[in-house]
Amino acid sequence: MSIITEAEYRYNTLIKQFPSKESPAFHEDEEQQAVWGQVWGCDNDVGQIRKVLMHRPGDELKVLDPTRRIDGINAFGEVDKGWYWRGDVIPDLADMQAQHDGYANILREEGAEVVYVDKAAPGKMKQVYTRDSVIAVKGGAIVTRLGPPIRRGEELPVTRTLAALGMPILRTISGTGLMEGGSFAFITSTLAVVGLSCRVNAEGARQLQEVLATQGIELLIVELTGYRLHIDGAFVMVDAETAFINPALLPYWFLEKLSELGIRTIDVCHEDEGWVINCLAVRPGRVLMSPGLSDRTREKFDKAGISVRSVPYDKVSLGGGGLHCSTAPLIRDSL
């Protein structure tokens, strides 16, 4: 009796000649081009920005009711309906759209293709802050899981949009994990940081770290204070080896780590307007920023060889997010 049938022999011989291959890795350029048609993702926060996800403010903001003033905390909102708006006024939608359109046009002028979320999730009036719902890493996207009910659900239209683009989705934060992209940043191509807060928990960070580990990227974990939401209110890379920071909101060990890495820091000062740190590098040493940078801090940027382009955005920022919050880079050049 034959130890193997002729059919089995032929099958095994055939498969042996067409083996599986682990390399190149999923995120390598060769594999990305061959399978996904282009190189997706980012491995830094300052390389030339090529593709960015945005959402133009629209009908989802009709939930805002200017009669619903919350006494004592300078905001509007309804807890039972899950919306709030910071500040003294709710601006006209047309004014917000005009500022957002102006920002999108500037991004195009700076070399980015602007892609829009297909349609906002019903009633999710913070969809404009696309940074929080997706994190792009080498090879694809991590769809996050937003913390509060006011924002939970923004992930669905973002996922639809990414899928329609053909961008690989490497992970969706699941289980009890919470993760928002505004609290993630690359420091170098092999080192990133995430800020734990009321919007980002340890389980979310663990799931993020699993994806980064497959690419050899170390993740630092910084615990933010009080009700600070995201690390991009205190730390943003503005050049390959330069960060714009608020040292009062970052732990000393992290400041020491930046120094050890040779990262030059530019500190905000009391003369700067609040939203300037929520800025976006569009290429090394080129930053888009809300108006309000003081002469003192601008001089530091000039000495560092970093140019700043001012982008009016005060109407949209009243909703709780600035320029950085309103952009989710999908593709950047490596440094």
RADA-V668272 format. One record per backbone hydrogen bond with DSSP energy under -0.5 kcal/mol. NH is the residue of the N-H (numbers start at 1). CO is the residue of the C=O. If there is no record, write none. Layout:
NH | CO
NH | CO
This chain:
9 | 5
10 | 6
11 | 7
12 | 8
13 | 9
14 | 10
15 | 11
16 | 12
17 | 13
17 | 14
18 | 14
18 | 15
28 | 25
32 | 28
33 | 29
34 | 30
35 | 31
36 | 31
36 | 32
37 | 32
37 | 33
38 | 32
40 | 38
41 | 330
49 | 282
50 | 331
51 | 331
52 | 113
53 | 328
54 | 115
61 | 58
62 | 59
63 | 60
64 | 61
68 | 65
69 | 67
70 | 75
71 | 69
73 | 70
75 | 70
76 | 85
77 | 68
78 | 83
81 | 78
82 | 78
83 | 78
85 | 76
86 | 318
87 | 74
91 | 89
96 | 92
97 | 93
98 | 94
99 | 95
100 | 96
101 | 97
102 | 98
103 | 99
104 | 100
105 | 101
106 | 102
107 | 103
108 | 104
109 | 105
110 | 106
111 | 108
112 | 107
113 | 50
114 | 112
115 | 52
115 | 113
117 | 54
118 | 157
124 | 121
125 | 123
127 | 124
129 | 126
130 | 128
131 | 325
132 | 129
133 | 130
134 | 130
134 | 131
135 | 142
137 | 135
137 | 140
139 | 40
140 | 137
141 | 168
142 | 135
143 | 141
143 | 171
144 | 133
145 | 179
151 | 148
152 | 148
154 | 151
156 | 153
157 | 153
158 | 154
159 | 155
160 | 156
161 | 157
162 | 158
163 | 159
164 | 160
165 | 161
166 | 162
166 | 163
167 | 162
170 | 141
170 | 168
171 | 141
173 | 143
177 | 174
179 | 145
181 | 132
183 | 180
184 | 181
185 | 193
187 | 188
187 | 191
188 | 191
191 | 188
192 | 218
193 | 185
194 | 220
195 | 183
196 | 194
196 | 222
197 | 200
198 | 228
200 | 197
201 | 178
205 | 201
206 | 202
207 | 203
208 | 204
209 | 205
210 | 206
211 | 207
212 | 208
213 | 209
214 | 210
214 | 211
215 | 212
216 | 213
217 | 212
218 | 190
218 | 216
220 | 192
220 | 218
222 | 194
222 | 220
224 | 196
224 | 222
228 | 225
232 | 182
233 | 230
234 | 231
235 | 231
236 | 244
238 | 242
239 | 242
242 | 239
243 | 264
244 | 236
245 | 243
245 | 266
246 | 234
247 | 245
249 | 246
250 | 247
254 | 251
255 | 251
256 | 252
257 | 253
258 | 254
259 | 255
260 | 256
261 | 257
262 | 259
263 | 258
264 | 241
264 | 262
266 | 243
267 | 265
268 | 245
272 | 269
273 | 292
276 | 273
278 | 275
279 | 277
280 | 288
282 | 286
283 | 286
285 | 238
286 | 283
287 | 307
288 | 280
289 | 309
298 | 294
299 | 295
300 | 296
301 | 297
302 | 298
303 | 299
304 | 300
305 | 302
306 | 301
307 | 285
307 | 305
309 | 287
310 | 308
311 | 289
317 | 313
318 | 314
319 | 316
320 | 317
323 | 278
324 | 278
326 | 322
327 | 324
328 | 53
329 | 327
330 | 51
331 | 51
332 | 41
333 | 48
